[in-house]
Amino acid sequence: MSESKSIDPRDALSHVEIRCYFVRHRNALLVRGDFGELYMDYYLHWMQHGIQLETECDVVLKESLAALTLHMASKPYDETAAWTINFVDPRMNVFVTGNNGEGSVTGRVWTHDLQAMHKGLFIAEAQKLTSGESRRSTVEIKRDGARPFDAAQDFYQQSEQRMARFFAYGPEDFVLITAQPDCDIEWLAELTEDDIRELDKKEELSLLETRKYVFDCGCSAERIISRFAGLQEADRKEIFGDDASIRINCPRCAAKIDVTREQFDRILDGPDNA
């Protein structure tokens, strides 16, 4: 009898293929991907949880996910990253995160109960999966009315101390070019979207690698409730009140998950949270 193989739910997800090239003689890294398939699962996620994003939030979140994914593809395989971007106009906070070990990205947006801000902020966190080493940086978004690509470029310039340019090759096809040692900075600074569409004809590109990413948080009731480890009985009663169940929201992807008091207690009192 053949052994049954467990099925990974992520196998059913659509992926974005990210191609990384070295631009020879310019000393720059070019990263490109068409996010059309990934955005399909992005929209299915919101439909599944009954969430409807306003048009402006949808546009900003999708561009933030694209920027993070292209950034992740230029980083080591054992790295995770999370960006929190505070936009002033329109006022919204965007959170996007990715895991190179899993080849996944996810995110969400907040628009309610936000403090007024005069300057936008870009907060970047990264962690090595193998060593646990982490780093965090906060930079000010310099441009008024900045979009996610603008904010990410400011992050590269101020935090990573190098130039980065984002371009739209098509409606859902995006390109990131980052300066490497001895980069032709003048060439990079003057690139236009028209130049990008002709780049493979004018420059010598060497394919370095191809990576795949899916839109997937991997959240579950267990993962979310485990964050409450150590919660006392009085606090649990306050959370549930007279209700037999509550609805919790994933802080990473806004997924809505219904949880009973029995399930809540079982997870918190289990061996993993002892």
Backbone as JSON, one array per atom type, in Angstrom:
{
  "sequence": "MSESKSIDPRDALSHVEIRCYFVRHRNALLVRGDFGELYMDYYLHWMQHGIQLETECDVVLKESLAALTLHMASKPYDETAAWTINFVDPRMNVFVTGNNGEGSVTGRVWTHDLQAMHKGLFIAEAQKLTSGESRRSTVEIKRDGARPFDAAQDFYQQSEQRMARFFAYGPEDFVLITAQPDCDIEWLAELTEDDIRELDKKEELSLLETRKYVFDCGCSAERIISRFAGLQEADRKEIFGDDASIRINCPRCAAKIDVTREQFDRILDGPDNA",
  "N": [[0.85, -1.2, 0.0], [0.62, 2.14, -0.88], [2.09, 4.96, 0.71], [0.25, 7.65, 2.04], [0.54, 11.04, 1.17], [0.99, 14.09, 2.85], [-0.83, 17.03, 2.13], [0.16, 20.2, 1.26], [-1.45, 23.16, 1.94], [-0.58, 25.47, 0.72], [0.24, 24.75, -1.76], [-1.84, 25.07, -3.48], [-1.94, 27.71, -3.98], [-1.41, 30.63, -6.01], [1.61, 31.77, -7.48], [4.1, 34.37, -7.58], [6.67, 34.8, -9.84], [9.89, 35.74, -9.33], [12.54, 37.27, -10.88], [16.0, 37.63, -10.79], [18.55, 39.71, -11.86], [21.89, 40.55, -12.84], [23.14, 43.61, -13.78], [25.43, 44.0, -16.0], [28.48, 45.86, -16.27], [27.26, 48.09, -15.3], [26.97, 47.56, -12.71], [24.7, 46.87, -11.04], [21.77, 45.54, -9.42], [19.0, 43.97, -10.75], [15.65, 43.33, -10.19], [12.71, 41.63, -10.91], [9.17, 41.14, -11.31], [5.94, 39.79, -12.2], [2.97, 40.47, -10.78], [0.38, 39.61, -11.1], [-0.86, 36.99, -10.75], [-0.4, 36.5, -8.02], [-1.85, 38.6, -6.91], [-4.43, 37.72, -7.38], [-4.89, 35.73, -5.43], [-4.63, 37.38, -3.28], [-6.97, 38.99, -3.48], [-8.88, 36.96, -3.21], [-8.44, 36.26, -0.59], [-9.41, 38.52, 0.85], [-12.09, 38.37, 0.12], [-12.82, 35.91, 1.24], [-12.8, 36.51, 3.95], [-14.66, 38.45, 4.19], [-13.95, 41.14, 3.82], [-13.73, 44.38, 2.59], [-11.73, 46.47, 0.89], [-11.12, 49.96, 0.68], [-10.68, 51.73, -2.41], [-8.31, 53.32, -2.59], [-6.81, 52.31, -0.44], [-6.49, 49.68, -1.26], [-4.89, 49.97, -3.59], [-2.55, 51.09, -2.51], [-1.76, 49.11, -0.66], [-1.29, 46.89, -2.32], [0.85, 47.85, -3.89], [2.73, 48.18, -1.9], [3.12, 45.52, -1.09], [4.27, 44.51, -3.44], [6.64, 46.0, -3.52], [7.93, 45.12, -1.17], [8.21, 42.37, -1.74], [9.93, 42.32, -4.0], [12.13, 43.46, -2.79], [12.68, 41.48, -0.83], [13.47, 39.37, -2.47], [16.01, 40.05, -3.14], [17.47, 39.51, -0.97], [19.14, 37.33, 1.52], [18.3, 33.78, 1.76], [17.62, 32.99, 4.31], [16.16, 34.97, 5.65], [13.76, 37.12, 7.15], [11.38, 39.77, 6.8], [9.78, 42.84, 7.76], [7.71, 45.52, 7.13], [6.45, 48.58, 8.28], [4.52, 51.14, 7.25], [3.79, 54.45, 7.61], [1.55, 56.55, 6.32], [0.84, 59.93, 5.49], [-0.92, 61.4, 3.8], [-3.05, 59.94, 1.73], [-4.21, 59.43, 5.13], [-3.05, 56.59, 6.51], [-1.98, 53.42, 7.79], [0.24, 50.97, 6.78], [1.03, 47.54, 6.81], [3.36, 45.17, 5.88], [4.78, 41.97, 5.35], [7.33, 39.46, 4.96], [8.68, 36.17, 4.3], [11.52, 34.62, 3.51], [12.34, 32.0, 3.82], [10.01, 30.55, 3.63], [8.95, 31.53, 1.34], [6.87, 33.45, 1.2], [4.51, 36.16, 1.41], [2.61, 38.74, 3.03], [0.04, 40.99, 4.24], [-1.58, 44.0, 5.54], [-3.88, 46.78, 6.1], [-4.46, 49.78, 7.96], [-6.91, 52.21, 8.77], [-8.46, 53.48, 10.62], [-8.87, 55.25, 13.75], [-6.34, 56.43, 13.96], [-3.44, 58.28, 14.9], [-2.88, 61.74, 14.24], [-0.43, 62.81, 11.89], [2.49, 64.63, 10.89], [4.62, 64.03, 9.32], [5.51, 61.3, 7.27], [6.4, 57.92, 8.18], [8.74, 55.24, 7.9], [9.15, 52.09, 8.91], [11.35, 49.56, 9.3], [11.97, 46.13, 9.76], [14.09, 43.35, 10.19], [15.09, 39.91, 10.22], [17.34, 37.24, 10.85], [16.79, 33.9, 10.11], [18.32, 31.73, 10.89], [20.27, 32.52, 12.85], [18.84, 34.22, 14.46], [19.45, 36.84, 14.68], [18.59, 40.24, 14.65], [17.48, 43.35, 13.19], [16.54, 46.8, 13.15], [15.15, 49.69, 11.72], [14.21, 53.11, 11.43], [12.96, 55.48, 9.29], [12.39, 58.73, 7.96], [9.81, 59.62, 5.75], [10.46, 61.45, 3.02], [9.09, 62.79, 0.96], [6.14, 64.65, 0.25], [2.89, 63.32, -0.09], [3.83, 60.82, -0.79], [4.15, 57.63, -2.4], [4.07, 54.01, -1.93], [6.35, 52.96, -3.37], [7.95, 55.25, -3.49], [8.4, 55.66, -0.74], [9.82, 53.32, -0.09], [12.11, 53.71, -1.6], [13.19, 55.91, -0.25], [13.76, 54.64, 2.15], [15.81, 52.85, 1.35], [17.8, 54.71, 0.62], [18.3, 56.14, 2.99], [18.57, 54.24, 5.08], [19.84, 51.86, 4.11], [21.82, 53.06, 2.79], [22.24, 53.35, 0.02], [21.37, 53.7, -3.46], [18.12, 53.05, -4.74], [15.73, 52.14, -7.17], [12.36, 52.0, -8.13], [10.15, 50.71, -10.6], [7.32, 50.7, -12.82], [6.76, 48.26, -15.0], [4.64, 47.21, -16.27], [1.02, 47.09, -15.77], [0.83, 45.35, -13.52], [3.33, 44.47, -13.28], [6.45, 44.77, -12.04], [9.59, 46.44, -11.32], [12.65, 46.46, -9.58], [15.63, 48.17, -9.1], [18.76, 48.11, -7.7], [21.62, 49.75, -6.36], [24.87, 48.4, -6.54], [28.21, 47.68, -5.25], [30.44, 50.05, -6.7], [28.61, 50.98, -8.53], [27.14, 52.48, -11.42], [26.03, 55.28, -10.67], [24.99, 57.66, -11.77], [23.83, 56.78, -14.14], [21.84, 55.06, -13.06], [20.28, 56.89, -11.62], [19.15, 58.4, -13.63], [17.46, 56.76, -15.05], [14.43, 55.94, -16.77], [10.93, 54.92, -17.03], [10.51, 54.22, -19.67], [13.11, 53.62, -20.44], [13.5, 51.32, -18.93], [11.87, 49.44, -20.2], [13.3, 48.95, -22.45], [15.62, 47.95, -21.59], [16.78, 45.37, -21.66], [17.66, 45.3, -24.22], [19.53, 47.26, -24.44], [21.35, 46.95, -22.39], [23.59, 44.59, -20.79], [22.36, 41.82, -19.39], [22.56, 39.48, -16.78], [21.18, 36.52, -15.73], [20.7, 35.71, -12.42], [19.25, 34.26, -10.44], [16.06, 32.67, -9.77], [13.15, 33.2, -7.95], [10.22, 32.21, -6.02], [7.13, 33.42, -4.78], [4.28, 33.43, -2.6], [1.02, 34.74, -1.74], [0.4, 34.54, 1.46], [-0.37, 34.11, 4.82], [-0.31, 32.17, 6.8], [-1.56, 32.08, 9.2], [-3.41, 31.03, 12.13], [-5.87, 29.94, 14.53], [-4.48, 28.85, 16.66], [-1.87, 29.95, 16.42], [-2.37, 32.69, 16.77], [-3.72, 32.9, 19.26], [-1.79, 31.85, 20.95], [-0.16, 33.97, 21.47], [-1.19, 35.11, 23.7], [-0.2, 33.82, 25.88], [0.0, 32.92, 29.3], [-2.12, 34.39, 30.19], [-4.42, 35.24, 32.66], [-7.24, 33.74, 34.47], [-9.2, 35.65, 35.17], [-8.76, 37.62, 33.28], [-9.38, 36.24, 30.97], [-12.1, 35.8, 31.31], [-12.96, 38.41, 31.14], [-12.44, 38.99, 28.49], [-14.19, 37.27, 27.08], [-16.64, 37.6, 28.37], [-20.09, 37.1, 28.59], [-20.3, 35.66, 26.34], [-20.18, 32.79, 24.24], [-18.36, 32.46, 22.27], [-15.81, 34.27, 20.47], [-14.66, 36.63, 18.0], [-11.57, 36.78, 16.5], [-8.93, 38.78, 15.13], [-6.37, 38.49, 12.76], [-3.25, 39.98, 13.3], [-1.5, 40.33, 11.23], [-2.61, 39.83, 8.69], [-5.26, 40.46, 8.81], [-7.19, 38.48, 8.86], [-10.28, 36.9, 9.82], [-11.21, 35.02, 12.55], [-13.21, 32.73, 14.21], [-13.51, 31.83, 17.59], [-14.08, 29.56, 20.22], [-14.7, 29.63, 23.79], [-13.84, 27.3, 25.01], [-12.01, 26.31, 23.13], [-10.16, 28.4, 23.17], [-9.17, 28.23, 25.83], [-8.09, 25.64, 25.74], [-5.97, 25.89, 23.93], [-4.33, 27.83, 25.19], [-3.73, 26.56, 27.58], [-2.37, 24.39, 26.8], [0.5, 22.17, 26.22], [2.43, 23.57, 24.75], [2.27, 26.16, 25.6], [2.75, 26.11, 28.21]],
  "CA": [[0.0, 0.0, 0.0], [1.43, 3.35, -0.96], [1.89, 5.88, 1.8], [-0.4, 8.91, 1.66], [1.37, 12.21, 1.4], [0.24, 15.25, 3.32], [-0.95, 18.08, 1.12], [0.41, 21.54, 1.75], [-2.46, 24.08, 1.37], [0.08, 26.5, -0.08], [0.42, 24.25, -3.13], [-2.97, 25.53, -4.3], [-1.84, 29.15, -4.16], [-0.69, 31.12, -7.19], [2.86, 32.4, -7.07], [4.77, 35.33, -8.45], [8.04, 34.4, -10.12], [10.78, 36.89, -9.27], [13.82, 37.0, -11.55], [17.06, 38.53, -10.35], [19.59, 39.87, -12.87], [22.98, 41.49, -12.62], [23.34, 44.48, -14.94], [26.87, 44.06, -16.18], [29.09, 47.14, -16.63], [26.59, 49.14, -14.52], [27.06, 47.1, -11.32], [23.4, 47.04, -10.4], [20.94, 44.34, -9.35], [17.65, 44.2, -11.26], [14.71, 42.32, -9.71], [11.46, 41.88, -11.63], [8.12, 40.14, -11.18], [4.58, 40.12, -12.59], [2.23, 40.1, -9.58], [-1.01, 39.34, -11.43], [-1.35, 35.76, -10.14], [-0.4, 36.68, -6.57], [-2.96, 39.49, -6.56], [-5.67, 36.95, -7.41], [-5.05, 35.15, -4.1], [-4.81, 38.54, -2.41], [-8.38, 39.34, -3.51], [-9.63, 35.84, -2.66], [-8.28, 36.35, 0.87], [-10.35, 39.51, 1.38], [-13.45, 37.85, -0.08], [-13.03, 34.84, 2.2], [-13.0, 37.07, 5.29], [-15.67, 39.5, 4.15], [-13.3, 42.45, 3.97], [-13.7, 45.17, 1.35], [-10.83, 47.6, 1.03], [-11.36, 51.13, -0.16], [-9.82, 51.7, -3.59], [-6.99, 53.89, -2.29], [-6.1, 51.36, 0.43], [-6.15, 48.53, -2.09], [-3.77, 50.34, -4.46], [-1.36, 51.29, -1.68], [-1.33, 47.84, -0.08], [-0.72, 46.05, -3.39], [2.17, 48.36, -4.26], [3.62, 47.89, -0.76], [3.45, 44.1, -1.18], [5.2, 44.34, -4.55], [7.94, 46.56, -3.13], [8.55, 44.23, -0.19], [8.58, 41.11, -2.38], [11.13, 42.56, -4.8], [13.21, 43.66, -1.8], [12.99, 40.19, -0.23], [14.15, 38.52, -3.45], [17.42, 40.45, -3.21], [18.05, 39.23, 0.34], [19.44, 35.91, 1.72], [17.17, 32.88, 1.92], [17.28, 32.79, 5.73], [15.79, 36.26, 6.2], [12.39, 37.61, 7.15], [11.34, 41.23, 6.86], [8.47, 43.43, 8.01], [7.68, 46.98, 6.96], [5.28, 49.35, 8.69], [4.64, 52.43, 6.56], [2.78, 55.39, 8.06], [1.33, 57.58, 5.31], [0.15, 61.12, 5.99], [-1.98, 61.8, 2.89], [-4.12, 59.8, 2.72], [-3.74, 58.9, 6.41], [-3.21, 55.15, 6.67], [-0.8, 52.64, 8.16], [0.33, 49.73, 6.02], [1.97, 46.56, 7.31], [3.64, 44.05, 4.98], [5.85, 41.13, 5.88], [7.7, 38.36, 4.09], [9.56, 35.14, 4.84], [12.23, 33.99, 2.4], [12.4, 30.57, 4.05], [8.74, 29.97, 3.2], [8.55, 32.1, 0.06], [5.53, 33.98, 1.4], [4.33, 37.56, 1.8], [1.25, 39.08, 3.4], [-0.03, 42.36, 4.75], [-2.89, 44.58, 5.81], [-3.87, 48.24, 6.18], [-5.31, 50.4, 8.98], [-7.32, 53.58, 8.45], [-9.28, 54.03, 11.7], [-8.28, 55.52, 15.07], [-4.91, 56.72, 13.79], [-3.02, 59.6, 15.34], [-2.47, 62.66, 13.17], [1.02, 62.88, 11.7], [2.92, 65.66, 9.96], [5.6, 63.4, 8.45], [5.38, 59.86, 7.18], [7.49, 57.12, 8.73], [8.97, 53.92, 7.32], [9.8, 51.28, 9.95], [11.76, 48.29, 8.7], [12.54, 45.13, 10.65], [14.58, 42.15, 9.49], [15.63, 38.92, 11.14], [17.94, 36.04, 10.28], [16.12, 32.73, 10.63], [19.28, 30.79, 11.46], [20.92, 33.04, 14.05], [17.94, 35.03, 15.26], [19.92, 38.23, 14.68], [17.57, 41.14, 14.1], [17.82, 44.77, 13.08], [15.37, 47.65, 12.98], [15.48, 51.06, 11.37], [13.08, 54.0, 11.19], [13.36, 56.62, 8.48], [11.31, 59.66, 7.63], [9.47, 59.69, 4.33], [10.8, 62.83, 2.7], [8.23, 63.44, -0.02], [4.71, 64.78, 0.51], [2.09, 62.51, -1.01], [4.65, 59.69, -1.25], [3.56, 56.32, -2.61], [4.93, 52.97, -1.36], [7.65, 52.88, -4.04], [8.73, 56.41, -3.03], [8.8, 55.42, 0.64], [10.86, 52.29, -0.08], [13.34, 54.33, -2.11], [13.73, 56.7, 0.86], [14.34, 53.67, 3.09], [17.1, 52.39, 0.82], [18.77, 55.79, 0.62], [18.64, 56.57, 4.34], [18.94, 53.13, 5.96], [20.82, 50.96, 3.48], [22.88, 53.93, 2.27], [22.47, 53.12, -1.41], [20.24, 54.09, -4.28], [17.22, 52.03, -5.27], [14.67, 52.71, -8.01], [11.24, 51.12, -8.47], [9.51, 51.08, -11.85], [6.2, 49.9, -13.31], [6.97, 47.78, -16.37], [3.26, 47.03, -16.75], [0.05, 47.36, -14.69], [1.12, 44.55, -12.33], [4.69, 43.99, -13.54], [7.28, 45.81, -11.41], [11.04, 46.27, -11.37], [13.49, 47.14, -8.59], [17.05, 48.18, -9.42], [19.52, 48.62, -6.56], [23.04, 49.97, -6.6], [25.85, 47.5, -5.95], [29.5, 48.38, -5.21], [30.94, 50.63, -7.95], [27.49, 51.16, -9.45], [27.06, 53.71, -12.22], [24.93, 55.98, -10.0], [24.38, 58.62, -12.69], [22.97, 55.99, -15.04], [20.7, 54.59, -12.3], [19.44, 58.03, -11.26], [18.48, 58.98, -14.8], [16.6, 55.78, -15.71], [12.99, 56.2, -16.86], [10.17, 53.71, -17.32], [10.77, 53.87, -21.07], [14.42, 52.96, -20.46], [13.34, 49.98, -18.35], [11.25, 48.56, -21.21], [14.3, 48.67, -23.49], [16.89, 47.68, -20.9], [17.38, 44.12, -22.09], [18.26, 45.52, -25.53], [20.62, 48.23, -24.34], [22.3, 46.55, -21.36], [23.88, 43.16, -20.7], [21.75, 41.29, -18.17], [22.9, 38.08, -16.48], [20.23, 35.96, -14.78], [21.37, 35.14, -11.24], [18.39, 33.24, -9.84], [14.62, 32.88, -9.82], [12.48, 32.83, -6.7], [8.77, 32.21, -6.09], [6.46, 33.87, -3.56], [2.82, 33.36, -2.58], [0.36, 35.57, -0.73], [-0.04, 33.6, 2.48], [0.05, 34.49, 6.17], [-0.07, 30.99, 7.62], [-2.12, 32.29, 10.54], [-4.4, 30.08, 12.63], [-6.29, 30.26, 15.89], [-3.4, 28.46, 17.57], [-0.76, 30.91, 16.36], [-2.79, 33.99, 17.29], [-4.04, 32.79, 20.69], [-0.55, 31.58, 21.7], [0.43, 35.25, 21.86], [-1.77, 35.47, 24.99], [0.3, 32.89, 26.89], [0.1, 33.49, 30.64], [-3.32, 35.15, 30.5], [-5.1, 34.69, 33.83], [-8.66, 33.43, 34.32], [-9.99, 36.87, 35.24], [-8.61, 38.3, 31.99], [-10.11, 35.45, 29.97], [-13.52, 36.08, 31.5], [-13.23, 39.76, 30.65], [-12.42, 38.94, 27.03], [-15.37, 36.58, 26.56], [-17.88, 38.04, 28.99], [-21.12, 36.06, 28.58], [-20.33, 35.06, 25.01], [-19.57, 31.46, 24.12], [-17.26, 32.55, 21.31], [-15.43, 35.61, 20.04], [-13.98, 36.68, 16.71], [-10.26, 37.42, 16.6], [-8.38, 39.22, 13.85], [-4.92, 38.32, 12.63], [-2.59, 41.28, 13.2], [-0.65, 40.39, 10.04], [-3.35, 39.8, 7.42], [-6.65, 40.86, 9.11], [-8.12, 37.35, 8.77], [-11.24, 36.8, 10.92], [-11.27, 33.64, 13.01], [-14.1, 32.55, 15.35], [-12.9, 30.97, 18.59], [-14.9, 29.32, 21.4], [-13.97, 29.72, 25.06], [-13.19, 26.01, 25.22], [-10.84, 26.26, 22.25], [-9.22, 29.4, 23.69], [-8.51, 27.67, 27.01], [-7.31, 24.46, 25.36], [-4.71, 26.34, 23.31], [-3.49, 28.52, 26.17], [-3.33, 25.63, 28.64], [-1.67, 23.26, 26.2], [1.93, 22.03, 26.57], [3.28, 24.56, 24.06], [2.18, 27.44, 26.29], [2.89, 25.87, 29.65]],
  "C": [[0.88, 1.24, 0.0], [1.08, 4.28, 0.19], [1.24, 7.16, 1.28], [0.5, 10.07, 2.02], [0.5, 13.38, 1.85], [0.28, 16.33, 2.25], [-0.76, 19.43, 1.77], [-0.62, 22.48, 1.12], [-1.84, 25.15, 0.48], [0.3, 26.06, -1.52], [-0.68, 24.73, -4.06], [-2.9, 27.02, -4.58], [-1.07, 29.49, -5.42], [0.55, 31.87, -6.73], [3.29, 33.47, -8.08], [6.21, 34.85, -8.6], [8.89, 35.67, -10.2], [12.12, 36.51, -9.89], [14.83, 38.08, -11.16], [18.19, 38.53, -11.39], [20.69, 40.79, -12.36], [23.17, 42.29, -13.91], [24.84, 44.71, -15.07], [27.3, 45.45, -16.68], [28.4, 48.33, -15.93], [26.64, 48.83, -13.02], [25.78, 47.41, -10.54], [22.67, 45.71, -10.41], [19.53, 44.71, -9.79], [16.77, 43.02, -10.83], [13.35, 42.64, -10.31], [10.45, 40.77, -11.39], [6.77, 40.68, -11.63], [3.66, 39.57, -11.5], [0.77, 39.74, -9.85], [-1.58, 38.12, -10.72], [-1.41, 35.89, -8.62], [-1.56, 37.57, -6.13], [-4.31, 38.77, -6.61], [-5.92, 36.33, -6.03], [-5.23, 36.25, -3.05], [-6.3, 38.9, -2.34], [-9.25, 38.21, -2.96], [-9.57, 35.85, -1.13], [-9.29, 37.34, 1.46], [-11.79, 39.03, 1.22], [-13.77, 36.79, 0.96], [-13.38, 35.38, 3.58], [-13.96, 38.25, 5.3], [-15.13, 40.89, 4.34], [-13.28, 43.15, 2.62], [-12.84, 46.41, 1.59], [-11.29, 48.76, 0.15], [-10.33, 51.14, -1.29], [-8.42, 52.2, -3.29], [-6.17, 52.94, -1.43], [-5.63, 50.15, -0.36], [-4.92, 48.81, -2.95], [-2.48, 50.44, -3.66], [-0.85, 49.97, -1.12], [-0.71, 46.94, -1.14], [0.67, 46.54, -3.79], [3.18, 48.1, -3.15], [4.05, 46.43, -0.79], [4.46, 43.84, -2.31], [6.59, 44.84, -4.17], [8.65, 45.63, -2.16], [9.02, 42.94, -0.85], [9.84, 41.26, -3.22], [12.34, 42.76, -3.88], [13.65, 42.32, -1.22], [13.8, 39.31, -1.17], [15.62, 38.87, -3.59], [18.17, 40.15, -1.92], [18.32, 37.73, 0.5], [18.19, 35.08, 1.99], [16.73, 32.73, 3.38], [16.82, 34.09, 6.4], [14.28, 36.5, 6.11], [12.44, 39.13, 7.24], [9.91, 41.68, 7.11], [8.6, 44.94, 7.88], [6.37, 47.52, 7.5], [5.45, 50.75, 8.11], [3.47, 53.31, 6.99], [2.67, 56.52, 7.04], [0.51, 58.72, 5.9], [-1.07, 61.46, 5.13], [-2.05, 60.83, 1.72], [-3.59, 59.13, 3.99], [-4.07, 57.42, 6.5], [-1.89, 54.54, 7.11], [-0.85, 51.32, 7.41], [1.37, 48.83, 6.67], [2.12, 45.45, 6.28], [4.82, 43.27, 5.53], [6.1, 39.95, 4.95], [8.69, 37.42, 4.76], [10.22, 34.43, 3.67], [12.32, 32.48, 2.57], [11.16, 29.86, 3.55], [8.32, 30.46, 1.81], [7.15, 32.67, 0.13], [5.57, 35.45, 1.77], [2.87, 37.76, 2.18], [1.22, 40.49, 3.93], [-1.46, 42.8, 4.99], [-2.74, 46.1, 5.92], [-4.83, 48.69, 7.28], [-5.66, 51.82, 8.54], [-8.07, 54.25, 9.6], [-8.48, 54.23, 12.98], [-6.77, 55.73, 14.98], [-4.6, 58.13, 14.27], [-2.62, 60.44, 14.13], [-0.95, 62.71, 13.1], [1.34, 63.97, 10.69], [3.93, 65.12, 8.95], [5.37, 61.89, 8.44], [6.6, 59.15, 7.73], [7.53, 55.75, 8.06], [9.77, 53.12, 8.34], [10.09, 49.91, 9.36], [12.41, 47.39, 9.74], [12.97, 43.93, 9.82], [15.2, 41.21, 10.51], [16.21, 37.74, 10.37], [17.3, 34.82, 10.92], [17.09, 31.79, 11.35], [19.85, 31.28, 12.79], [19.98, 33.8, 14.98], [18.35, 36.49, 15.33], [18.88, 39.12, 14.01], [18.09, 42.56, 14.04], [16.55, 45.55, 12.75], [15.84, 49.05, 12.63], [14.2, 51.83, 11.1], [13.57, 55.21, 10.41], [12.13, 57.48, 8.18], [11.07, 59.66, 6.13], [9.56, 61.15, 3.91], [9.76, 63.54, 1.84], [6.78, 63.52, 0.44], [3.94, 63.97, -0.53], [2.84, 61.3, -1.55], [3.82, 58.43, -1.39], [4.5, 55.27, -2.01], [6.29, 52.87, -2.03], [8.54, 54.05, -3.61], [9.27, 56.17, -1.62], [9.92, 54.38, 0.72], [12.18, 52.84, -0.61], [14.0, 55.19, -1.03], [14.39, 55.78, 1.89], [15.71, 53.2, 2.62], [18.15, 53.48, 0.96], [19.23, 56.12, 2.04], [19.15, 55.43, 5.22], [20.01, 52.23, 5.36], [21.95, 51.74, 2.82], [23.24, 53.61, 0.83], [21.2, 53.44, -2.18], [19.45, 52.87, -4.73], [16.13, 52.74, -6.06], [13.62, 51.64, -8.3], [10.57, 51.64, -9.73], [8.32, 50.16, -12.13], [6.48, 49.54, -14.76], [5.63, 47.59, -17.07], [2.33, 47.28, -15.59], [0.34, 46.6, -13.4], [2.52, 43.93, -12.41], [5.66, 45.07, -13.08], [8.75, 45.42, -11.39], [11.67, 47.06, -10.24], [14.93, 47.04, -9.06], [17.79, 48.83, -8.25], [21.0, 48.73, -6.91], [23.86, 48.93, -5.86], [27.2, 48.25, -5.91], [29.98, 48.81, -6.6], [29.84, 50.79, -9.0], [27.63, 52.48, -10.22], [25.83, 54.49, -11.73], [24.24, 56.96, -10.94], [23.42, 57.92, -13.64], [21.7, 55.56, -14.31], [19.73, 55.73, -11.98], [18.64, 58.55, -12.43], [17.55, 58.0, -15.53], [15.14, 56.2, -15.68], [12.26, 54.89, -17.12], [10.35, 53.28, -18.77], [12.11, 53.15, -21.2], [14.31, 51.52, -19.97], [12.79, 49.0, -19.39], [12.23, 48.18, -22.33], [15.61, 48.18, -22.89], [17.57, 46.42, -21.38], [18.01, 44.23, -23.48], [19.5, 46.4, -25.46], [21.72, 47.81, -23.35], [22.5, 45.04, -21.38], [23.4, 42.65, -19.35], [22.13, 39.82, -17.99], [21.94, 37.57, -15.4], [20.99, 35.28, -13.64], [20.54, 34.02, -10.62], [16.93, 33.64, -10.04], [14.02, 32.4, -8.51], [10.96, 32.91, -6.89], [8.19, 32.61, -4.73], [4.95, 33.73, -3.72], [2.28, 34.35, -1.56], [-0.23, 34.63, 0.3], [0.52, 34.03, 3.83], [0.43, 33.27, 6.99], [-0.66, 31.11, 9.02], [-3.15, 31.21, 10.86], [-4.8, 30.53, 14.01], [-5.17, 29.96, 16.87], [-2.28, 29.51, 17.59], [-1.13, 32.25, 16.98], [-3.01, 33.92, 18.8], [-2.78, 32.54, 21.52], [0.15, 32.86, 22.13], [-0.07, 35.71, 23.24], [-1.28, 34.55, 26.1], [0.46, 33.59, 28.24], [-1.12, 34.29, 31.05], [-4.1, 34.48, 31.63], [-6.59, 34.52, 33.58], [-9.52, 34.69, 34.31], [-9.94, 37.62, 33.9], [-9.38, 37.56, 30.89], [-11.61, 35.72, 30.08], [-13.88, 37.46, 30.96], [-13.28, 39.78, 29.13], [-13.72, 38.36, 26.48], [-16.68, 37.12, 27.13], [-18.87, 36.89, 29.07], [-21.19, 35.34, 27.24], [-19.64, 33.7, 25.01], [-18.39, 31.47, 23.16], [-16.98, 34.01, 20.99], [-14.78, 35.5, 18.66], [-12.67, 37.42, 16.89], [-9.77, 37.76, 15.2], [-6.87, 39.03, 13.84], [-4.27, 39.69, 12.49], [-1.75, 41.44, 11.94], [-1.45, 40.5, 8.75], [-4.83, 40.14, 7.58], [-7.66, 39.73, 8.98], [-9.01, 37.3, 10.01], [-11.42, 35.34, 11.28], [-12.16, 33.57, 14.25], [-13.52, 31.51, 16.29], [-13.86, 30.81, 19.77], [-14.05, 29.45, 22.66], [-13.22, 28.42, 25.33], [-11.92, 25.9, 24.37], [-9.76, 27.22, 22.74], [-8.44, 28.84, 24.87], [-7.62, 26.49, 26.65], [-5.97, 24.85, 24.76], [-3.78, 26.96, 24.34], [-2.96, 27.58, 27.26], [-2.59, 24.42, 28.11], [-0.19, 23.26, 26.53], [2.82, 23.08, 25.92], [3.28, 25.91, 24.77], [2.32, 27.3, 27.8], [4.07, 26.66, 30.21]]
}
